[in-house]
Structure formats: C-alpha cells, structure tokens
Amino acid sequence: MVEERIVENVHKMFNKELIFVFPHMEDKETLIERLGSAAVERALVLPSFTKAVIDREKDYPTGLSTEYIDLAVPHTDACHVIQQAIIVAKLDDPVTFVAMGSDDETVAAKYVFLLLLKNDGEQVPLLQKLMDMCSDKDATDALKKADTPEEIFKVIYEYYCAG
C-alpha cells in the first residue's frame, strides 16, 4: 500500500513533459523564467509564480551542494501554486545559485528542481526522498549520465520505487 502511494505520488509530482535539458542558460533568473513559463502554460501555477520564485530566491537562496551533485531547489509560497509538481532541469553548463543559508557562498548547480508545492504535508516524504537521491552516489551518477527527459524520469522513478 505504501509502495503504491509512492508510485502514485511520483507520477503526480514528476512528469516527462516537465523535465528539461538545457545546454546553456544565461543565469538563474532566466532559467526560473523559462521553467516558470512552462508551469504557467500548463496551468500548474498562477502568472505571479515566476516573479515570486525569483524574489524569494534573493532572500532565501536554495543552492545545495551534496557530496555527489550540486543542485538548487527554488520554490515559493503555496498561494501561487494550482497543482503540485516538480519541474526538473539538467544543465550542461552549471548555473550559479547562492547556497542555502548563505549570503555569498555559491553553488554551480547542474540540476534544478523547481518545486510547485501546496504545503499540504503530502510532499514531505517525496522531498526527503529527493534529497536522499541527490546524496546517493549511484543515483547521482545515473542522473549525470541521463541525457533526455525520458532517461532522467527513469532514474527518478527507479530511485523512488526501489524502496
């Protein structure tokens, strides 16, 4: 039963159409605008979402460095979100984010997980598993090798459903 719920939540939160691979992106604001536009186009968020994420990132940076991968998890308040999801971007050229809990330390993020959350509590285990995945050598090696949205989704799905 728990496993079915995890599989169901992975399918609700991750979607191949919301996984992007970018060879180059100017900066984090351009990246967030691009991902935010995709969310607005799919009616997952309100038009206010993108600006709210960019503004929040200035006050509460979201860059994270794990032993195996550098990433960012930008997000904003639930009032901008219509439907929960996680948008994934793999970057060939890293984008600089300020490290979480810092004013000047930076992270060269190769993966960005844009969180569209409604704060209903259901996403907590999913997010913990996301952080676990980004701290797992085998999973991060697989993410680094994945070149298409389908391959990235497969890595995420297999990690979440492996237990």
N, C-alpha and C positions, 0 to 999 in steps of 0.2 A: 504494500500500500504506500509506504513512504517512497519507495523507488518510483512508483507510478507518478506520484506527486512531483518528484524531482524532474522526471522526464517531461511532464506536462508544463512545469514552470520554465524549463529550459526552452521548450518550444514557444511559450508565451513571451519570454524575455528576449531570446535571440532569434534572429531571422536572417537568412542568407541575403535578403534584399537590403538589410541594414548593416552589412559588413562591406567595408570598402578598403581597397588597396590603393595607396597614393604613392607614386614615385617621388613627388616633391610637393611640399606645401610651404608657402611663404612663412607663416608663423602660426601660433596657437589660435589667434583670433580668426584668421582666415579658415583654419581647419574647423573651429567650432561653428563658424558661419555656414560652412559647407554641410556639416553634419546636421546642424540645426535646421537648415533649409530642407534637407531630406525628411526630417521628422515633421516639419510643418506641412510639406507636400503630402505626406501620408496621414495627416490629421491625427498625429500622435501627441502633438503639443500645440499650445496657443502661439500666435505670432510673437508674443512677448518673450518666449522661451530663450531664444538665442542671445538676445541682449542681456537677459537675466543671468545666463550662464557666464558670459564674458565679464559682467560686472562682479559676480560672485567670485570668479577666479582671481580678481585683483585683491580681494580682501581675504579670501580663504583658498590659497593655492592647493592644487591637487596632484602635483607631481610626486611619484613614488619610485623609489629605487629598491628593487629586491636583489637578492644575490645573483639572479639569473637574467633579469629583464628590467628595463626602465619603462615606466608607463605613466599615464595620467588618467584620473577618473573624474573629469569635470561633471558638474551637476548643478541644480538649483532647486528652489522651493517647489513643493508639490503643486502649488496653485497654478503653475504654468503647464502642468502635465495632464493630458487627456487619457492616454493609455500607457501603461508601464512598458518599458523596453530597455534594452541596452544596445546602443549603436557602437560598432567596433570599427576602428580604423587601424590598419597596419601601414606604417610609414617606412618607405625605403630610406629616405633621409630623415633623421630624427627631428622633432620639433621641441623647442625648449619650453619647459614649464617650470615655474617656481616650485620648489619642493614643499610638500605639505608641512605646515608648522614652521616655515622659514620665511624670511623676508628677502633673502638674497641668494640662498643656495639654489642651484638649478638642477634639473633632470632633463637629459636628452631622450625624450620619450619616443620609442619605436612603435608602441601600441597605445591607443587611446580608447578607453571605454567610456562613452558618453552615457551617463545614467539618466534615464527618464523614470523617476520614481514618484509614487503617490504616498509614501510613508504609511502604508497600511500594515507594516510589520512582516508581511509575507516575503519581502525581498531580502530580509536579513540573512537567512541561511544561504540564499543564492549569492549574495555579495561576499559572504565569508568564503564560500567555495571558489569564487572568482579570485580572491586574494590568495587562497591556498594554491590555486592553479598557477598563479604568477610567481609563486615561490617554489614551484616544483620543477626540477631540472628537466625531466623527460617531457613534461607538458610545454615548458617554455622552448625547449629545443624543437619540438614539433611546431609550435607557433612560429618560430623563426624560419622554419623551412617551408611553411604553408605560403603559397603564392596567390591563391584565389579565394574568393569568399566561400566557396564550397569546401575547400580544404581547411580553412580557418574554422568554419562551422563544425566540421567533422571533429577537429581537435577538441573544441569546446564541448561538443555533445558527448564525445567519448570520455572526456575527463569527468564531466558532471555525472555521467551514468555509470562510471566504473565503481562508484561506491564512496 
